[in-house]
Amino acid sequence: MNYDTLAVLAGLPEDPHGAVGLPIYAVAAYGFRTLEEGAKRFATGEGYVYARQKDPTAKALEDRLKALEGAMEAVVFASGQAATFAALMALLRPGDEVVAAKGLFGQTIGLFQQVLAPWGIRVRYVEPEPHRVREALTEGTRAIFVETMANPALMVPDLEGLASVAEEKGIALVVDNTFGAAGALAKPLRWGAHVVVQSLTKWASGHGSVLGGAVLVRETGIWQHYPQFLEPDARGQVPWEALGPRCYPERVRTLGLSLMGMALSPFNAYLLFQGLETVALRVKRMSETALYLAEALRGHPKIQALRYPGLPQDPAYPMARKYLASGGPMLTLDLGSQEAAGRFLGAIPLPKAANLGDARTLLVHPWTTTHSRLSEEGRLQAGVTPGLVRVSVGLEGAEDLVGWFREALSFV
C-alpha cells in the first residue's frame, strides 16, 4: 500500500462497538482478571498495565507511524525533545561519545551541552559527510546523530553513506526526521538509519495544537555491540537473548515512559493519529507553494541569500533529490542584519512563532529565539546568522504569500 492509503487505514483497531475511527482511552490503569494474568503482563510487557507505559490510543498511533516510516517498532512520547532524550539515554552511558552533525536544532545542542555533558557524555560536532564522520569516530563513540534536513541551515546529509559507516563500525545512526514529516517527505530507516526520532508537533499535527514525539527503530543486529544489551538485567535476563532486535525499543520504552514518565496523553495521541491522515496532502501542497515562493523571491535585491533545497542552484539540491520526496516546505532568507530582519518581520502579516509544519505559514528569527542560548560562535556554526529568517510554508494561496513577502521586503 502506498503512503496515502496507510495514512488513513494503518493502526485502526477493531472496536467492539464497530466504531469507524480511533477511540480515546482516557484510563490510567488496566485491571487483571487473575493474579497469573497480572504477573504475565508485568513479565512480558504484553497487554496493558498502566497508561504511563502504554495505552491503546497511543498504541494505534505507534502502529500507524510504523507503517508510514517502515519501522519495526515505534514508541511515542509527550514531545519530540522527550523522544530524543529517551532514544539517546537508551544508547549511552557515562564516558560514551556522540558524533553529531554541525548545524543541529538549538534545543538538541542544548540537550547535549546541559544534560548529556554533565553526565559524562562527550559530543563531537563535525560536518555530516561520511568521511568526516568516519575520521571523528573513536572507541567510545556509541551514536552518530544527524538531521534529515539541518534546522535551519537546510543542508541534507548523505544518509546512505552515513549508514554504511555506522554499520561498518557497529555504531547506531540516529536521525532526527522532524523535517521528514512523519515519512511523507523522507524515510531515513529505508536508507539504513537504525533509529529515527522526531517531533510530531510539526507536520504530523498540522495545526499547531498538540505536542508529541516518537522514536522509531528498524530491525537490526547492531545492538549486539552495546554492553547494556548483553549484560543480565535485574531479572537475570540478557536483553539481546530474550528480545533480539526489540531489546532497544523496549529499553527506550522502559527508560522514557516507565521510569522517566514522558508519556503522551491519549487525547494528544488521538489528535496526532487524525493529523497523520492528511500529512501527505498538506506536505505536497506546502512544498509546491514553497518552491513557487522561492522562485519568486530568488534574486530579490533585499535578500542576501535564499536557501531552498528544491532549487537546482541550492547546495542541498543533489541530496534533496535523492532523499526527499520534494524540496519540502522550508526555506530561509538572509536579510543581512538583525535590524533588517526585524523590519521585515514587523511588516509581514503572518504569524511569528517558533513552531513548524502548521497549516499557517510561520516565520521566526533563529538568532534571537530558537538558537539564542548558544554562543555567537555556536549560532554561526549552526548556520544561523543575525539576518536569517526561517520560513515554514503553510496552506495559504501562493500568490498571496508572494505579495506579502514582496511588500514586507520593501521595508528592509
PyMOL commands that set and color helices and strands:
alter all, ss='L'
color gray80, all
select helices_A, chain A and resi 3-9+35-44+56-69+80-89+106-119+130-136+159-169+178-183+188-191+222-225+227-229+239-259+266-297+317-323+338-347+366-368+376-381+398-409
alter helices_A, ss='H'
color red, helices_A
select strands_A, chain A and resi 73-77+97-101+122-126+141-147+172-176+195-199+213-217+305-307+330-334+362-364+388-392
alter strands_A, ss='S'
color yellow, strands_A
deselect
rebuild
show_as cartoon
